[in-house]
Amino acid sequence: MRPLISAMASLRDVLVAAIKSLLRGRSVLQAFLAYWTTSSAANSGKKITTSTADFLAEAEKLILGPISGDQLQELSRKLKQQFKDALMTNPACMLPSYNFQLPTGQESGEFLALDVGGSTLRVALVELRGRPVSGSESVIVRMDSFKIDHHVRNLTGRKFFDWMAEKIHQTVAKDSEKGHSSDTPLPVGMAWSFPIEQTSSKGANLCGMGKGFLAAEGLLGQDLGEIIKLSCLEKGLHVELSSIVNDSSATLLSAAYITPSTRFGLILGTGVNIAVHLPVTTIGKPKYGDRPDSWHEKASHVIVNTELGMFGKDILPITRWDELLKKAHPRPDFQPLEQLVSGYYLGEICRLALLDAIPQTGVFGGIVPPSLQTLYSLDTETLSIIEKDNSKTLSSAIQIFQLRHPSSHQATASDLAFLRTLASYVSRRSASIVAASLFALWELKAEADRTLLSALSEGSASTAADRLIAQTETEHKIAHEITTVAFNGSVIENYPGYQKNLQGYIDDLIAGTDAGKGAGIQLAFAKESSLLGAAVALACLD
């Protein structure tokens, strides 16, 4: 009789817990899982101070509370002010490139493009066919990919660029027309994923590369184009590095070639960045450096590398887990926004929260898997797989977690339901902050375009060429319709629900403004954006 009474009491407790959780907006399944996880841990003798439902309620309040309702609009307003200030004076971010001209969509021809990343060198022959060839405006005719392993990263100075030249020669030599050493150099466009001090559309002084690369040793401050040209000449290949772009600018250019409303390029993978096409008047004159008068006479707008990750200091919603991440970071204040949104950090935020939750709630049997004691051991890819599992049993999530983080406690469906919910809070906050950033830049751009158009109509602009008026009017028109944000990167491409959440937050922000009546921001995937963007940048020079 006594076991029956105990079982009935347990069932009653489950029902009470379920009702409480439902009132917080949770599903019946989440409520039952939360209760049984806590109950079974308590019965095993673990000291429990918080139920899983209460911990998740606190986590939701800490992570998502500060970006709910009008608070996200307020965050966007503060970010916009930081962007404005940085555009005028900050030498480390809001950097104007030399790319002022967006593609018309009529550019055509075959171009050699390089994509130099942290783990791969890609060399491609890209054919641009123009917008009239709908659906196949650009085609990668040939591409070779070369792994940059530990050995290659350890090549010092010219040895690295000699290795690059050899790989470029291998690809070009496959085409008899391109494999030549004539006096006419073969123009090359390059997407370079490392710091440089750009001095022209084709000129850039080499800076320290980071990421374990030794290629800059003995070459710091030297012209990157000349280094590559010299290494290629020694392989019998005469090339001219005619255009250099970073990854976010390449994403913008590659999409603008196909979709004329594209004015933003978003990279969201291991890191985060945004490029935006802004009127030149929004940027402080000293930030342009010693550019020739001819550049300023031609440029009404310019692609700006925002270095988005550096923003957000003192205005972002920080939890105790974010503080722990920051405390252990070698450069805690260098990229405040990136620490809350990018793929490098999402898993770590979740790991730190989980270290709190396990002893408090008894989830995962109250036992911390040994691997989770290591910094950054819970990666964002694992969270992505867990969030993707919508099955009742969560069998895929259990399998991948147990494989990557073995423990004396066999992970259960309730354990993974807990982690899945926690991960969803972290990923949704990331999407909301990226949305606030995009919305702030979209508003800033629209305001600047209107100001420039007004100055032109009053005849008070410094240059009033027909070309400038036509371009600005087009910009103004686009600002009141749909603006395309081209995107690329592992998180925004692959994390389940991320794109949908990001678009939803953007739509909500726009709907709360007067501009929301007929205006909008549309996300668009930019496939192979680094190579295609490098080729488009090269074509725009022609």
C-alpha positions in Angstrom: 0.0 0.0 0.0 2.8 2.4 0.9 4.5 2.1 -2.5 1.2 2.9 -4.2 0.7 6.0 -2.0 4.3 7.1 -2.8 3.7 6.6 -6.5 0.5 8.6 -6.3 2.3 11.4 -4.5 5.0 11.4 -7.1 2.5 11.6 -9.9 0.8 14.5 -8.1 4.1 16.3 -7.8 4.7 15.8 -11.5 1.3 17.2 -12.4 1.9 20.3 -10.1 5.4 20.8 -11.6 3.9 20.5 -15.1 1.2 23.1 -14.4 3.8 25.5 -13.0 6.0 25.0 -16.1 3.1 25.4 -18.5 2.4 28.8 -16.8 5.9 29.8 -17.7 5.2 28.9 -21.4 6.9 25.5 -21.5 5.6 22.3 -23.0 4.2 19.4 -21.1 7.2 17.3 -22.2 9.6 19.8 -20.9 7.7 20.0 -17.6 7.7 16.2 -17.0 11.4 15.9 -18.0 12.4 18.7 -15.7 10.6 17.1 -12.8 11.8 13.5 -13.3 15.4 14.7 -13.8 15.3 16.5 -10.5 13.4 13.8 -8.8 15.7 10.9 -9.9 18.8 12.9 -9.0 17.4 13.6 -5.5 16.6 9.9 -5.0 20.2 9.0 -5.9 21.4 11.1 -3.0 22.7 14.1 -4.9 22.2 17.4 -3.1 19.8 19.5 -5.2 19.3 23.2 -4.6 17.3 24.1 -7.8 14.9 22.2 -10.1 15.8 22.0 -13.8 12.6 24.0 -14.5 13.6 26.8 -12.2 17.2 26.9 -13.5 15.9 27.1 -17.1 13.5 29.9 -16.1 16.4 31.8 -14.6 18.6 31.2 -17.6 15.8 32.4 -19.9 15.4 35.5 -17.9 19.1 36.3 -17.8 19.9 35.4 -21.5 16.7 36.5 -23.3 15.1 38.9 -20.9 17.3 41.9 -21.8 16.5 41.6 -25.5 12.8 41.1 -25.2 10.1 43.7 -26.2 11.4 47.2 -26.7 14.7 46.4 -25.1 16.1 45.1 -28.4 15.1 48.3 -30.1 17.0 50.2 -27.4 20.1 48.1 -27.9 20.0 48.8 -31.6 19.7 52.5 -30.9 22.8 52.4 -28.7 24.7 50.3 -31.2 23.9 52.9 -33.9 25.4 55.6 -31.8 28.6 53.6 -31.3 28.7 53.0 -35.1 28.4 56.7 -35.8 31.1 57.6 -33.3 33.5 55.0 -34.7 32.9 56.1 -38.3 34.4 59.4 -37.5 37.4 58.6 -35.4 38.1 55.0 -34.5 41.1 53.7 -36.5 40.5 50.0 -35.6 37.0 49.6 -37.0 34.5 51.1 -39.5 37.3 51.0 -42.1 36.6 52.3 -45.6 37.9 50.0 -48.3 39.0 51.1 -51.7 35.9 49.4 -53.3 33.5 52.2 -54.0 31.8 50.9 -57.1 29.1 48.1 -56.9 28.8 45.9 -59.9 26.2 46.8 -62.6 25.6 43.2 -63.3 26.8 43.7 -66.9 30.5 42.8 -66.1 31.6 39.7 -68.0 34.7 37.7 -68.7 36.9 35.1 -67.0 38.9 36.1 -63.9 41.5 34.4 -61.7 40.4 34.6 -58.0 42.2 33.5 -54.9 40.7 32.8 -51.5 43.3 32.6 -48.7 41.8 31.4 -45.5 43.0 30.0 -42.2 42.8 26.3 -43.3 42.5 26.4 -47.1 43.9 28.1 -50.2 41.5 28.1 -53.1 42.5 29.1 -56.7 39.7 29.4 -59.2 39.0 30.6 -62.7 35.6 32.4 -62.5 33.4 33.3 -65.4 31.1 36.2 -65.0 28.2 36.2 -67.5 26.0 39.0 -66.3 22.4 39.3 -64.9 20.8 38.6 -68.3 21.9 35.0 -67.9 19.5 34.4 -65.0 20.4 31.5 -62.7 24.0 31.2 -63.9 25.2 34.8 -63.7 28.6 33.5 -62.4 30.2 30.1 -62.8 33.4 28.7 -61.3 35.0 27.2 -64.4 37.8 25.5 -62.4 38.8 25.4 -58.8 41.6 23.8 -56.9 41.6 23.6 -53.2 44.8 23.2 -51.2 44.9 22.4 -47.5 46.9 24.7 -45.3 48.1 22.3 -42.6 50.5 22.8 -39.7 53.5 22.4 -42.0 52.3 25.2 -44.4 51.4 27.5 -41.5 55.0 27.1 -40.3 56.5 28.2 -43.6 58.3 31.5 -42.8 58.3 34.6 -45.0 58.7 34.1 -48.7 58.5 30.3 -48.4 54.8 30.5 -47.7 54.2 32.7 -50.7 56.4 30.5 -52.9 54.1 27.6 -51.8 51.1 29.8 -52.8 52.7 30.6 -56.2 53.3 26.9 -56.9 49.6 26.2 -56.3 48.4 29.1 -58.4 50.7 27.9 -61.2 49.2 24.4 -61.0 45.7 25.7 -61.5 46.5 28.3 -64.2 48.7 25.9 -66.2 45.7 23.6 -66.8 44.5 26.2 -69.2 47.0 26.6 -72.0 45.8 30.2 -72.7 46.4 31.2 -69.1 49.5 29.2 -68.4 51.9 31.8 -69.9 54.8 34.1 -68.9 54.2 36.9 -71.4 54.8 40.5 -70.7 51.1 41.0 -70.2 50.4 40.2 -66.6 47.4 38.1 -65.7 45.1 40.1 -63.3 44.2 38.4 -60.0 41.5 39.2 -57.4 42.1 38.0 -53.9 40.0 37.5 -50.7 42.5 37.7 -47.8 41.3 36.6 -44.4 44.1 38.2 -42.4 44.9 41.7 -41.2 46.4 44.1 -43.8 47.0 47.8 -44.1 45.3 48.5 -47.4 46.9 51.4 -49.5 44.9 51.1 -52.7 42.4 48.7 -54.4 45.3 46.5 -55.2 47.9 47.5 -52.6 48.2 46.4 -49.0 51.0 46.2 -46.5 51.4 42.8 -44.9 50.6 42.7 -41.1 51.0 39.9 -38.6 48.7 37.1 -39.7 47.9 35.3 -36.4 46.2 31.9 -36.4 49.7 30.2 -36.2 51.0 31.6 -39.5 54.7 32.6 -39.8 54.4 34.0 -43.3 54.8 37.6 -42.2 58.2 37.0 -40.6 60.7 39.3 -42.3 58.0 40.7 -44.6 56.0 43.0 -42.2 55.1 46.2 -43.9 56.0 45.0 -47.4 53.4 45.2 -50.3 51.4 42.0 -50.4 50.8 42.2 -54.1 54.5 42.6 -54.9 55.4 39.6 -52.7 52.9 37.4 -54.5 54.0 38.8 -57.9 57.6 38.0 -57.3 56.9 34.5 -56.1 54.8 33.8 -59.1 57.4 35.2 -61.5 59.9 32.7 -60.1 57.4 29.9 -61.1 57.2 31.4 -64.6 53.8 33.0 -64.1 53.3 36.7 -64.6 50.4 37.9 -62.4 49.3 41.2 -61.1 47.3 41.4 -57.8 44.7 44.0 -58.9 42.1 43.7 -56.2 42.1 42.7 -52.5 38.9 42.4 -50.5 38.1 41.0 -47.1 35.5 38.2 -46.6 32.6 40.4 -45.7 33.2 42.8 -48.6 33.5 39.8 -51.0 30.2 38.5 -49.8 28.5 41.9 -50.5 30.1 42.1 -53.9 29.3 38.6 -55.0 25.6 39.0 -54.2 25.3 42.5 -55.6 26.4 41.2 -58.9 23.2 39.1 -59.0 20.9 41.0 -56.8 21.1 44.8 -57.2 19.4 45.6 -53.9 22.4 44.1 -52.0 24.0 46.6 -49.7 25.3 44.4 -46.8 27.6 41.4 -46.5 27.3 39.4 -43.3 29.8 36.8 -42.2 28.7 34.6 -39.2 30.7 31.5 -38.5 33.6 31.2 -36.2 33.7 35.0 -36.1 31.3 37.7 -37.1 31.6 40.7 -39.4 29.4 43.0 -41.6 30.4 45.1 -44.6 28.1 47.9 -45.6 27.9 50.3 -48.6 27.8 53.8 -47.1 28.0 57.4 -48.4 31.6 58.6 -48.2 30.4 61.6 -46.2 29.5 59.4 -43.2 33.2 58.7 -42.6 35.8 61.0 -41.0 38.3 62.4 -43.5 41.4 61.2 -41.6 40.2 57.6 -42.0 40.7 57.8 -45.8 44.5 58.3 -45.4 46.4 59.6 -48.4 44.0 58.5 -51.2 44.4 60.4 -54.5 42.0 63.1 -55.5 40.8 60.9 -58.4 39.5 58.3 -55.9 37.5 61.0 -54.0 36.1 62.5 -57.3 34.7 59.1 -58.4 33.4 57.8 -55.0 30.0 58.7 -53.7 29.8 55.6 -51.6 32.3 53.1 -50.3 32.2 49.6 -48.9 33.0 49.8 -45.1 34.4 46.9 -43.1 32.7 47.5 -39.8 34.7 44.9 -37.7 31.4 44.4 -35.9 32.8 42.2 -33.2 34.6 45.1 -31.6 31.4 46.9 -30.7 29.0 46.6 -27.8 31.2 47.6 -24.9 29.1 48.5 -21.8 25.8 48.1 -23.6 25.4 44.4 -24.3 23.3 42.1 -22.0 25.9 40.2 -20.0 25.1 37.2 -17.8 27.3 35.7 -15.1 28.4 33.0 -17.7 29.5 35.7 -20.1 31.5 37.3 -17.3 33.3 33.9 -16.7 34.1 33.6 -20.4 35.4 37.2 -20.4 37.5 36.6 -17.3 39.3 33.6 -18.9 39.8 35.4 -22.2 43.3 36.6 -23.2 41.8 39.8 -24.6 38.5 40.2 -22.7 37.5 43.6 -24.1 38.7 43.3 -27.7 35.5 41.9 -29.2 32.6 42.2 -26.8 29.9 41.6 -29.4 31.7 38.7 -31.0 31.8 36.9 -27.7 28.0 36.8 -27.5 27.2 35.9 -31.1 29.9 33.9 -33.0 30.4 30.2 -33.4 33.6 30.2 -31.5 31.8 31.3 -28.3 28.3 29.9 -28.3 29.3 26.5 -27.1 31.5 27.9 -24.4 28.7 30.1 -23.0 26.5 27.0 -22.8 29.3 24.9 -21.2 29.7 27.5 -18.4 26.0 27.5 -17.8 25.9 23.7 -17.7 28.7 23.6 -15.1 26.4 25.7 -13.0 23.4 23.6 -13.7 24.7 20.1 -13.1 25.5 20.4 -9.3 22.5 22.7 -8.7 19.8 20.6 -10.4 21.2 17.1 -10.7 20.8 17.1 -14.4 23.2 14.6 -16.1 23.0 12.6 -12.9 24.7 15.5 -11.0 28.0 14.4 -12.6 30.0 16.8 -14.8 31.5 14.9 -17.7 35.3 15.2 -17.3 35.8 16.7 -20.8 33.5 19.6 -19.9 36.1 20.8 -17.3 38.2 22.0 -20.3 37.7 25.4 -21.8 35.9 25.5 -25.1 35.3 21.7 -25.0 31.6 22.0 -25.8 31.6 23.3 -29.4 28.9 25.0 -31.3 28.7 22.2 -33.8 27.6 19.9 -31.0 24.9 22.3 -29.9 23.7 22.5 -33.5 23.3 18.8 -33.7 21.4 18.7 -30.3 19.1 21.5 -31.3 18.4 19.8 -34.6 17.1 16.7 -32.9 13.3 17.1 -32.6 12.6 13.5 -31.9 10.8 12.4 -28.7 13.7 10.2 -27.7 16.4 12.6 -28.6 18.5 9.6 -29.6 20.8 11.4 -32.0 21.5 14.1 -29.5 22.2 11.5 -26.8 24.5 9.6 -29.1 26.6 12.6 -30.2 26.8 14.0 -26.6 27.8 10.7 -25.1 30.4 10.1 -27.8 32.0 13.6 -27.4 31.6 13.9 -23.6 31.6 10.4 -22.1 30.6 10.1 -18.4 29.9 7.5 -15.8 26.3 8.7 -16.1 24.5 7.6 -19.2 22.9 10.7 -20.7 19.1 10.5 -20.9 16.4 12.2 -22.9 15.6 14.6 -20.1 19.3 15.6 -19.8 19.5 16.4 -23.5 16.1 18.2 -23.4 17.6 20.4 -20.7 20.7 21.1 -22.7 18.7 21.6 -25.9 16.6 24.3 -24.2 19.6 26.0 -22.8 21.4 26.0 -26.2 18.3 27.5 -27.8 18.4 30.5 -25.4 22.1 31.1 -26.3 21.5 30.8 -30.1 18.4 33.0 -30.0 20.2 35.8 -28.1 23.0 35.6 -30.8 20.4 36.1 -33.6 18.8 39.0 -31.8 22.0 40.9 -31.3 23.0 40.4 -34.9 19.6 41.6 -35.9 20.0 44.7 -33.8 23.3 45.4 -35.4 22.0 45.0 -38.9 18.9 47.2 -38.1 21.2 49.9 -36.6 23.4 49.9 -39.8 20.3 49.9 -42.0 18.8 52.9 -40.3 22.2 54.7 -40.3 22.6 54.1 -44.0 19.1 55.2 -44.8 19.6 58.4 -42.9 22.9 59.2 -44.5 21.5 58.5 -48.0 18.6 60.9 -47.4 21.0 63.6 -46.1 23.2 63.2 -49.2 20.2 63.3 -51.5 19.0 66.5 -49.8 22.4 68.1 -50.2 22.4 67.3 -53.9 18.9 68.6 -54.5 19.9 71.9 -52.8 23.1 72.1 -54.8 25.3 72.2 -51.6 27.1 68.9 -52.2 30.8 69.1 -53.0 30.3 67.1 -56.2 27.0 67.0 -58.1 27.9 64.9 -61.1 25.0 63.2 -62.8 26.4 59.9 -61.9 26.4 60.7 -58.2 22.9 62.0 -58.3 21.6 58.9 -60.1 23.4 56.5 -57.8 22.2 58.3 -54.7 18.6 58.4 -55.9 18.8 54.7 -56.5 20.2 54.2 -53.0 17.3 56.3 -51.6 14.8 54.3 -53.4 16.3 51.0 -52.2 16.3 52.2 -48.6 12.5 52.5 -48.8 11.9 49.1 -50.3 13.8 45.9 -49.8 17.5 45.8 -48.9 19.3 42.5 -49.3 21.8 41.3 -46.8 24.1 38.7 -48.3 25.3 36.1 -45.8 27.9 33.4 -45.4 29.3 31.4 -42.6 28.8 28.1 -40.7 26.5 29.4 -38.0 24.0 31.3 -40.1 24.1 28.6 -42.8 23.9 25.5 -40.7 22.6 26.2 -37.1 19.0 24.9 -37.0 16.5 27.8 -36.9 19.1 30.5 -36.8 18.2 32.2 -40.1 14.5 32.1 -39.3 15.1 33.6 -35.8 17.4 36.3 -37.3 14.9 37.3 -40.0 12.1 37.3 -37.4 14.0 39.7 -35.1 14.8 41.9 -38.0 11.2 42.0 -39.1 10.0 42.9 -35.6 12.5 45.7 -35.4 11.5 47.2 -38.7 7.8 46.8 -37.9 8.3 49.0 -34.9 9.3 52.0 -37.0 7.6 54.3 -39.5 10.0 52.9 -42.1 8.4 49.6 -41.7 5.5 50.5 -44.0 6.9 49.1 -47.3 10.6 48.8 -46.3 12.4 45.6 -45.3 15.6 43.6 -45.0 15.9 40.3 -46.7 18.6 37.7 -46.0 20.1 36.0 -49.0 22.8 33.2 -49.0 25.9 34.1 -51.0 27.4 30.8 -52.3 31.2 30.7 -52.8 31.2 34.4 -51.9 35.0 34.7 -51.3 36.0 33.6 -54.8 33.1 35.2 -56.6 33.5 38.4 -54.7 37.2 38.6 -55.5 36.3 38.1 -59.2 33.6 40.7 -59.1 35.9 43.2 -57.4 38.4 42.6 -60.2 35.7 43.1 -62.8 34.5 46.3 -61.3 38.0 47.8 -61.9 37.4 47.3 -65.6 
